[in-house]
Amino acid sequence: MKRTKTSKNWMHEHVDDFYVQEAQKQGYRSRAAFKLIQANEKFKFIKHDSRAVDLGAAPGSWSEVLSRLIGKSGRIVALDILEMQNIKNVEFIQGDFREQLVLQKIEKVLENDKLDLVISDMAPNISGIKVKDQLGIIYLNELALDFSLKWLKPNGHFLVKSFVGADFEKFLGEVKRQFKIVTTFKPKASRDRSSEIFIYGSEFLSN
Ligand SMILES: C[S@@+](CC[C@H](N)C(=O)[O-])C[C@H]1O[C@@H](n2cnc3c(N)ncnc32)[C@H](O)[C@@H]1O
């Protein structure tokens, strides 16, 4: 493939990036690890005995963070449409979270035991068609929220990546109805030019 100026710029930016270097030093699969680490430094929601589900987990750096902080005392279930190499203390399910059968599979693995934490970094492949991409992420956000409503313990926590754009405010409003405290957050590790934003919901108001 011909290397365009844009792809060269991307490569330089990537190699020079502080978080790429830090991920290599600290043994994480990707720089995304620091988004979760920074969210947890701010909100302190990952406990040594948490029961957690990580949606859109591949290549696995969020799961690695969970594995280091939770270890054997809790439980970590990760899901992605792509394959993911094994991570200690993490049970992995491969499948498309939009499919009912995949949802049933993860629910079966959970064996009726409720969760302290649902985190979702799921994002669809970007098609370049802005409206389509935005609706695609909001749909995944909605599915992650529905899953949380069913599986979180009272006072459980929800962290989800979204993008500012159509239907974002509506989705944020839905999260606000379900959690006592809701904060939007852009970690330092999130690139300025990315419109990604994280929504953190604390203290699930279960009915
Ligand atoms: C930004 S990456 C996640 C990075 C991950 N948090 C990490 O730290 O390594 C987004 C992931 O969402 C996954 N994904 C997108 N749509 C999905 C779907 N419908 N079901 C399951 N996973 C999906 C992608 O395959 C991709 O691995």
PDBQT file of the ligand as one rigid body, heavy atoms in Angstrom, charges set to zero:
ROOT
HETATM    1  C1  LIG A 301     -11.726   0.943  20.741  1.00  0.00    +0.000 C 
HETATM    2  S1  LIG A 301     -11.804  -0.773  20.582  1.00  0.00    +0.000 S 
HETATM    3  C2  LIG A 301     -11.720  -1.316  22.243  1.00  0.00    +0.000 C 
HETATM    4  C3  LIG A 301     -10.362  -1.234  22.854  1.00  0.00    +0.000 C 
HETATM    5  C4  LIG A 301     -10.293  -1.925  24.199  1.00  0.00    +0.000 C 
HETATM    6  N1  LIG A 301     -11.067  -1.218  25.214  1.00  0.00    +0.000 N 
HETATM    7  C5  LIG A 301      -8.881  -2.036  24.694  1.00  0.00    +0.000 C 
HETATM    8  O1  LIG A 301      -8.558  -1.357  25.651  1.00  0.00    +0.000 OA
HETATM    9  O2  LIG A 301      -8.127  -2.816  24.139  1.00  0.00    +0.000 OA
HETATM   10  C6  LIG A 301     -13.474  -1.057  20.192  1.00  0.00    +0.000 C 
HETATM   11  C7  LIG A 301     -13.848  -2.511  20.098  1.00  0.00    +0.000 C 
HETATM   12  O3  LIG A 301     -15.265  -2.626  19.957  1.00  0.00    +0.000 OA
HETATM   13  C8  LIG A 301     -15.502  -3.816  19.245  1.00  0.00    +0.000 C 
HETATM   14  N2  LIG A 301     -16.863  -3.874  18.719  1.00  0.00    +0.000 N 
HETATM   15  C9  LIG A 301     -17.429  -3.035  17.810  1.00  0.00    +0.000 A 
HETATM   16  N3  LIG A 301     -18.684  -3.412  17.551  1.00  0.00    +0.000 NA
HETATM   17  C10 LIG A 301     -18.932  -4.508  18.324  1.00  0.00    +0.000 A 
HETATM   18  C11 LIG A 301     -20.060  -5.360  18.485  1.00  0.00    +0.000 A 
HETATM   19  N4  LIG A 301     -21.180  -5.152  17.797  1.00  0.00    +0.000 N 
HETATM   20  N5  LIG A 301     -19.989  -6.382  19.345  1.00  0.00    +0.000 NA
HETATM   21  C12 LIG A 301     -18.826  -6.602  20.049  1.00  0.00    +0.000 A 
HETATM   22  N6  LIG A 301     -17.723  -5.830  19.926  1.00  0.00    +0.000 NA
HETATM   23  C13 LIG A 301     -17.770  -4.795  19.075  1.00  0.00    +0.000 A 
HETATM   24  C14 LIG A 301     -14.454  -3.768  18.146  1.00  0.00    +0.000 C 
HETATM   25  O4  LIG A 301     -14.233  -5.037  17.579  1.00  0.00    +0.000 OA
HETATM   26  C15 LIG A 301     -13.231  -3.216  18.893  1.00  0.00    +0.000 C 
HETATM   27  O5  LIG A 301     -12.379  -4.248  19.309  1.00  0.00    +0.000 OA
ENDROOT
TORSDOF 0
